[in-house]
Amino acid sequence: MTNQKVGLTLILGGCRSGKSDYAEKLAAQYKKVAYIATATAVDEEMAQRIAGHTAKSPADWVTIDVEGLDLVERLKAESADVVLIDSLTLYVSRVLFENQDPRGHLLQFIQAVTAHHSDVIVVSDEVGLGVVPASAQGRAFRDLLGWFNQLLAGAADDVDMVVAGIPLPLKGERCSWAT
């Protein structure tokens, strides 16, 4: 990758759409990669998913696990050529249920990610295309993540949507239709 700063790239997609694989391919173009993982092994199936992601990451990538609400601090401390954060979806769910001011907390993340000295690739689920959740908690989560994704997309230099493993550029240099 060139030394030119790309900035913030947001990768959106549905569950199992291929967004993480695509983000990892983008990150692999850099020499020094920091992979910030937000998943928590709450059960055996999730532990296996985390192990699978860890096993397929190149050995020279630095992996940082964020299990609490300290993503902003972890991001600020990182000095790699690119920081890959996967996934904001899981992080936002923790913020919603563990923070008294979830919107304020997430706004701090946007400030930190846009001011970061490295390129940053962020992965998040697109929740606006699905079924309306049946529970009030589910709707609160969907609304918060949708709001957050909109702010991130507005701040991002590049935004791609991954559908069935195919990246669709929505904003930025890779997007030929939008100027």
N, C-alpha and C positions, 0 to 999 in steps of 0.2 A: 504494500500500500504506500502511496506517496505520503510525504510529510504534511500535505495540505490537510487542514482540519475540516472534517466532514460535519461535525457537530452532533446533533441529536437525531437519531433514527428511531421511529416508532414502528413496530411490527405488530399488526393486529390480525386476528383470525379467530375462528371458532375452536372448540375443543378438538384436539387431534387433527388439526388442519395442516400441520407441517410448519407452523410459524417458528417453533424452536429450532428445527433443523435449518430453516432458511436463515435465521438470525446467527446460528453457529457458522454457517458458510460465509456470511458477511464478516463475522469476527475473525475467521481463520485467515483472512487477507492481511491481518496485522501481525507484527512481530511479537509484541507483548500484550497478552490478553488476560484480563481479570474477569472471571465469571462469578457474578453475584447471584446466588440461588436463594429463592425465598420459600421454597417448599419445606414443610415440616412433616416428618414421618409420624403421622398420627395413627397409622395402621400398617399391616404387613404389605399390602398392595402398594401404598404410597412409598414405603421404604424401598421396595423393589424398583419402582419408577425412578426414585432418586439415585439408587445404585446404578441403574442403566444409564442415566444421564452422565453420572460421574465417570463410568467406565468408558464411554465413547468420547469424552473430552480429551483433547491432546494432553500428553503428560506435562508439557511446559506451560499450560494454562494455570493460573492461580485461581483456585476456587474458594469463595468466601460464602459461608452459610449464614443467612440472616433468619433467625427464628423469632426474634422479638420485633420491636418497632424501631430498631436503630439503622435502618437503611440509609438515611441521610448521612449519618456519621460514617458509616462504612464507605459510602460513595466518596465523601470528601477526603477520606484517608487514602484513597486508591490513586496510583500514579501510572497505570499501564497506558499503552498506546490507545487501547479501546477497552471500555467497560461494558460487558454484556449483562443486563439485568433480566432474569427470567424467573418468575413472571410477576408482573405487578398485580395480577388478579388475586393471587393468594395473599399478597401483602395487603392489598386494599381490604380484604375480608378481615384480616387481623386488626387493621387500623379502625375499621368500623366498630368492632366489638370490644376493643381494648383501649380506645382513646376517647377522651371526652370531647375533643374538637377534631373529628376526622378530616373535615375540609381544610382546616388550618394546618394540620399535620401534612396533608398531601400538597398543599400550596408550598410548604417548605421544601418538599421534594422537587417540585418543578423549579423553584429558584436554584436549588443545588445542582440539578441536572443541566440546566441551561448555562450555568456559570462554570461548569466543570472544565478543566483544562484539557481533558482527553475527549476523544470521540466516545459517544455513549449510544448503545443499541438497547432499546427497551422492548420487551415482549409483553403483550397484554391481550386478554380475550375481548373480542367484540361481542357485547351482550345485548345490543340493540336489535338483533335480528331474530331473537328467540321468542319463546312463549313467555307471556307475562307470569312471573312467579305467583304461586298461590298464597304465599305467606307475606305478611308485612315486612319481616326481616329480609326475605328474598327480594322483595321490591326495593327496599332501602339499599341493599347491596347493589342491585342492578342499576339503580339511579345514581349512586355514588360513583361506581366504576364508569358508567356512561359519561357523567360529568367530567371525571378525571381524564378519561381518554380524549374527550373533546379539547380540554385545556392542553394536554400533552401534544395532540396533533397540531394545535395552533402554534405551539412553541417549537415544534420539530422542524428540522430542515428537510427531512425525508419521511414519508409515511407510506408504508406498503401494507396491503391486505393479502393474506395468504388463504387461498381457497383450494382444497383438495391438493395441497402441495405446490400450487402454482402461485408465485408472487405477482400481485397486481399493484403496480405503482400508483399511488393516489396523489402524492405531493413530492416535489423535489426534482433533482437532476435526472433520475431514472424515469420520470413521468413525462412522456412525450406529448401528451395531449393538453396538459395544463400549463399555462404560462403566467 
